[in-house]
Amino acid sequence: MATFIGFLAILMWSLLALLAARSGAVPAFQLAAMTFAVGTLVCVVPLLRRRGALRVLRQPPRVWLVGVGGLFGYHALYFAAVRAAPAVEASLIAYLWPLLIVVGSALVPGERLRWYHVAGASIGLAGTALVIAGRDGGLSFSPAHAPGYALAASAAVFWAGYSLLSRRLAAVPSEVVGGFCAATAVLSLICHLLFEETVWPATGAEWGAVALLGLLPVGAAFFCWDIGMKRGDVQLLGAASYLAPILSTLALVAAGEAPVSASLALAAVLIAGGASLAALPLFRRLAGGAGRSRTVRF
């Protein structure tokens, strides 16, 4: 069940590009501040339903360092990366995080890294490269953009580290994510005031897109991801995360924001195949259960 809840986060993240495109010309840090503020409200709902809600937020400094460092650190580094390097290359490098989660899971207590985990995540990365290159006009890495590439790689490390460390903090209630979102909103607002000019959404549709960003990809998604990382199949979720860019592109296609292409179809096959390979133990368990069910006597 926890793995399924974690997968819901991946589905919600697939709406990120479409909703961001429909949110108008709101600057990156301002958009982060607005959406994380909405996301805080989403995460506060399950917090208020819990007895001793304030005690949930009384966590050791290391918990807050991991949570806020993961949420704010990833977004700050990614925004800086796409300013210092072309968005296509920066996005691809930042999407190393699912592979890092799969490989890094070998360090998580109770997890064993197998060849099909690494192979599945690597195939998914290849599919993601096709999606991003096909959507943005191709890949062209240049030494001149090395600082931007380094920032994107750091973003991938931050998110993978946050996800894996969440497993080690499994005893911490997932409701504390609401506090992480609130702190990230405040830090994003500070960065916005320091580095950006304020631009408000111009239409009701743009305000709606901002609200949906906060409700789903930024709010509920992080809550679901925390549950998946703490109690679900880390390796399967890591490999399945490569479904996000293909689903994101399909959402853009359905909304008329991107064209259909042969590379998109091939990427879908690669990503689905990679996720299936990483899920090999799950299929074996299901097959074993089906085999046992056929031996039941009536």
N, C-alpha and C positions, 0 to 999 in steps of 0.2 A: 504493500500500500504506500509506503514512504517513497519508493522508487517512482510510482505513478504520480504522486504529488510533485516530486521533483521534475518529472517530465512535463507537468502542467506549466512550470516556469519556462521551459524551452518553448512551448507553444505560445505563451504570452510574449516572450522576447521576439518571436517571429513577426509581431505587429509593430515592433519598435521603429523600423525604417519608414513604414507607411505613415504611422502617426506623426513621426518627427517631420516628414515631408509635408504633412498637412497642418503643421503647427505654425506655419508662417516664417517670418524672419527673426524669431526670438533668438538672441545669442546663446551660445552653448551653456555657459555657467548659469545664466538667468533661467534657461529652460530646466537645468538640473535642479536649481533652487526651488522652482515652482513645482516640478513634478515630484521631487522628494518630499516637499511639504504635503502634497496630496497623499503620497505613499505613506507618510507618517500616520495620517488619519486612518488609512486602510489597516495598517498594522496595529493601531491602538485598539481597534474593535475587539480582536481576540484577547488583547491584554486586559481590557476592562472587564471581560467576562471571567477572568481568572481571579481567584481569591489572593489577596496580598499582592495586588498589581505593582505597587511601588517597590516591593521587595525584589520583584523580577528584575528591575532596573538597577538594583544595587549589586553590581557585578565587579569583580576585580579589575584593575586597570588593564591587565593583559587582554581581557575579553573585549573591552572597548577599543583597545588598540587594534586587535584583529578585525573587529566589525567595522569600525569607522575607517580604518586603514584600507580595508578591502573595498568598501563601497565608494568612499570619496577618492581614495588613492587611484583606483582603476579609472574612474571617470576623469579625474584631473589629468592623469598621464595620457589617456586616450585623446582628450581634447587638445592637449599640447602637441601630441604626435601628429594629428591631422592638420595642425597649423604649421608644423616644421617639415612635413613630408606630404607627398600626394596621398589623398585619402585612400586610394585603392591599395597601395602597398602597405600603408599604415594599418588598414583594416585587416589585411591578410596576416600580417605579423601579429597583430593583437589577437587574432583568432588561433594562435598557438595554444591558448589556455586550455581547450579541451584535451589536447594531446598531453600537455603538462600535468593535467589532473590524472589522466590514465597512468602515465609513467610514474608520477609522484605517489600514486596510491600504494606503491610497493612499500612506502614508509609508514603507511597507516596501519595501526594494529588490527590484526584479524583479516587483512587483505593480502591476496597473492596475485602477483602480476604474471600473466600468461602471454604467450606470443600473439594470440588472437586479439587480445586487448590492444596491444601496440599496433598490430597490423590494421585492425579496424579503425582506430583513431587516425592512423596515417592515411588510409584510403579516404576517410572523411575529410582530412585536411586537403588532399588533392582535389576532391570535389568542391570544397569551399573556394579553392584558388580559381577553379573554372567559373564558379558563380560570380565572384568578385571581379575577375578579369573581364568576363563577358558583360557584366552590368556597367562597368565603368570605363571600358575602352582598352583594356589590356594592362599588362604589368611591365614596368620599366624601372627597375631598381637603379639608383644612381648614388655614387659615393657622396655627392653633394648633400644628399638628404640623410646621411648617416645619423645625425643627432635625432631626427624624427623617428628613424627606424629603432634606435635605441630606446626612445620613449615608448614606442608601441610594444617592444619586447618587454619593457618593464611593466607595462599595463597588464600584459598576459601573465607575467610572473605574480603580480599582485593579486589578480583574480584567482588564479590557480592556488596560490598560497592561502588566500582567504577561504576558499572552498575546502581545501584539505584540512586546514586548521579547525574548521568548523566541526569536522569529524572528531577531532581530539577534544573539542569542547561540547561533546554530545550531551553532557549533563546540564548545560545552560539552556533554559527554555527558549524556544524559537520566537516567543513574543518579544524578546529583547531587540529583535530586528527593527521594531518601531523606534526604539531609541537610536539605533544606528542611522536610520533614515532621517530622523530629526537633526542629528549632529551633522550629517552630510548636507542637508538643506541649508543649515546655518553657514557651514564652510563654503558651500557653493555660492551663497549670497555674498559673502565677503569677497570671494574671487571675482564675482561679477562686478561689484562696486569698485574694485581695484583695476580691473582690466577691460571692462566692456561698457558700452553705452546701452541704456535700457531701451528695449523695443517691445512694446506690448502686442499681443495678438490683435489683428485688425478686424476680425469677423467673429461671429458666433461659432462658426465651424472650426476656426483655429482655436478658440477657447475650448471647444469640445474635444479637440485632438489633444490639447495639453492635459485636460482632465482625465481622458482615457489613458494617456501615457502614465500619469500618476497612479491611476487605479490598477492598471494591469502590469505592463512591463517594468515599472519602477516600484510599485507598491506590493501587490499580491505576489508577483513573481519572486521577489527576494525572500518573502516569507516561505513560499513553497520550496524554493531552492535550499533554504536552510534546513527544512525538514528532510528533503531528499539527501543532502550531504551528511546529515547526522545519523540517519537511520535507514537509508536506502542503499542501493548498489552503486557505489561511487564510480566504478569503472564503466558500467553500462551508461550511467548518466553523462559521464565525460564524453564517451564516444557519440552518444545520441545528441549531444549539444551541437554537433555539426549539422543537425537537421534545421537549426534556427536560420542560417543564412539562405538555405534553399526554400524553406517555408516563407521566409521574409520576401524573397524575390517573387515567389508565386503570388503572395498577397499584393505586391506591387503590380504584377501582371494583371491580376483580377481587377485591380482598381484602375487600370489603364495608365499606370505610371512607368511601366517597363515592357519591352517587347518579348515575345517568346522566341527562343533560339535553340539550335541544336546543342550548343554547349550547355544550356540549362538542362536539357533532357539527360545528357551524359552525366552532368554533375549530380542530378537526382539519383541516377543509378549508382554512382560511386558512393554517395553519402548513405543511401539506403543499404547498400551492400556492406559498407564499413560498419554501420551501426548493427547490422544483422550478425556480422562476424564477431563483433565485441559481445553480442548477446548470446553467443554459442552455448554457454552453460545454462542459460535460461531455457533455450530450446531443448537442451538435453533433459532438463528437469521436467519440462512439459511433456516431452516424448516418453520419459520414464513413467510419469503419472498416468499417461494415456495407456501405456502398456500394462500397467498394473490394474487399471480399471477394466481392461478386457478380460482379466482373469477372475473377476468377481463372479461368484456363483449366485444364481437366482433360484 
